[in-house]
Amino acid sequence: MRPLYFLVPGTSQRFHCGGLWAELKILELAQSLGPAELVTYQQREPGRLFLGDLLKQPPTRGIFVVSWGFHVARLLQQLRSHPVVYHAHSVGYGFAIPAGVPIITVSRHSLGYWGQKAPHVPLYYLPNVISDEFTNRQQPRDIDVLIMARKSSPYLLQQLAPKLQKYCRVEVVDYFVPSLADLFNRSRIYLYDSAEYWAVRGVSEGFGLQPLEALACGCQVFSSVNGGLADYLDPGNNCEQIGCYDTGYDVQRILQALQAPPPPVAHDFLAEYRAPQVRVKLQRIWQALDAFFDYRQQHPKGDIAPLTAQRLWRRRIQHWTSKVQQLLKKWQ
């Protein structure tokens, strides 16, 4: 199979985020299956490939995997003569994907988005990975309610948390945590509300790994269900919705949940996101990508017209014209 080159701007602290960790986990799985390397393109790092150097060499057979949403359009232009795959986390950045660029999405939400926006591009679904450390250790829990300050809404931090603190121990984490698995295993309820955070930025929640990791550790989860969270969160069954109608209603339900043990999370539910199953899917996708780029090499131009804005307007005008003609026939 063709080598995979996973592109990230860098791996130092200023680039640390959920998207980087998710990309590094997929890279690790890929390296267990075949030739795969990390390539930086903004910051040179010791022992790592740098995109600028790679592009000065003779063209490679390798497949470049781009993922950093705000950089994707520029990278696609820069790599237009190379095999490229877009590893889509969030959606809503506003760029179009050329027909010859396959898309691997981390959520079914993103898959549906690109299935509408780019229906003639090869599409695949490969969920993010939950590390094995995220499991229920069946230990005593000394934190009643856990909130991560990053991505949390003002409602969660300024309105709900102060009211909950009158009745139970609320831990608001706004500092570096060396092990989230340890923290989730100390907590009884985890609150997550990212809808406003992503709405302000104009893009979607790509996957939302933390609520899933919390569920795996035995936490009861109260969460928004925006974007990729809707892939696995099922309010009333494996979670409860946060920010629902009124603060008092949230407080009432959270305090009630503290009195009841959470239902066990089904093994099959989590298995889809564990490394063994994701690795199997990744291998199949990699083989499919290899076959696609073999075909594209022999047939550089596809004959299926892309779903451009111009084409959509033309089809809408045709549709409206047809409707008007039908109405005129009825009146005659």
Phi, psi and omega in degrees: 000153177298144174296152174252133176245107181274116184267127172224152180296327179176177181236005179288177189302326183291346178257002184293127177191172181300323180297321178294314181297319180297319180294321180292326178292320178292321176303316180299318177296317181299321180293339176279351183250331185183192182288118180211138182221155175270136179232127175264155181228353175249322185238123174288136181227139181302134176079005180240151175290149177239133188302316181303322179289320180298320184286345176277346180273168175304148183308137180263154174283347187297158179258124177273128180253111180256146185214340188284100193318308185288348181255353190298313183301316180294319180294321178298321178293318181294329185252021188299337180264010181239157171295125183227143174236138174262117176268098191272120174263273176282165173232162177109012182283343173093358180269160176260154179251124178299154185299334182270010181247104177297156180236128172252119182258150180270352180216158175291331176301312178292326178299315179295322178299310182284334174297332176273316185284327184222066188292345183256009176266139175301124185241141179218155178241120179225102184292159173294164186257135169266122179294154182296340180295338180274090180211157181282113183273001177056044181249163176299146183242121185259356177251123179286308184228126180249135176227131171267124185297322183295132181075351181287146181285156173304326178302314183295316187278322190257342185245309184280312184303313179301325179288321179294326182298343177286341188241339186205173180277116179249127178249115176258115186262114176234033182221167181293133179244117182295331180218106176294329180298319177298315183294317179296326179284349174267350189252146179267321180228139177241127179254131181219127182215094186251002186301315182290321180305311183284328178297320178298323182275350175079011176232176188259166168290116186290314181218310182077067188290325188298316177300324178291319177296322178296317177301318181297332180269005176090011176282148165277134187246128169247119190213157164289162183235039180277152173056225183295343178299329181291349176299318190233346179273134184229089184306134182092349179238290180256002178200178171233149179281139178260159179065042189258101172073304188207145181302318180299324179293319176298312181301314181301313183291323179293317179294324176295320180294330178294337181272351184236134177292145181288147175293146180295144178279130182296138180300319181296327179297317182280334186301326181301333185254003177273158187305317184303313181287323179295323179298318179298315179296318181299319179297317179296318180295318180300316178296320179294320178297318179301314180294321180297313182289333171298314181294316182296328178296325179276337182228081188298335182237120176283159183253009177265122184293134179290158181272076182275166178298321180297317180294320179298316179298319179298317180292324179293319178298318177298320180294314180295319179300317179298319179297316180297317180298321178296319178295319179297322178297323180294325183281340183284000000 
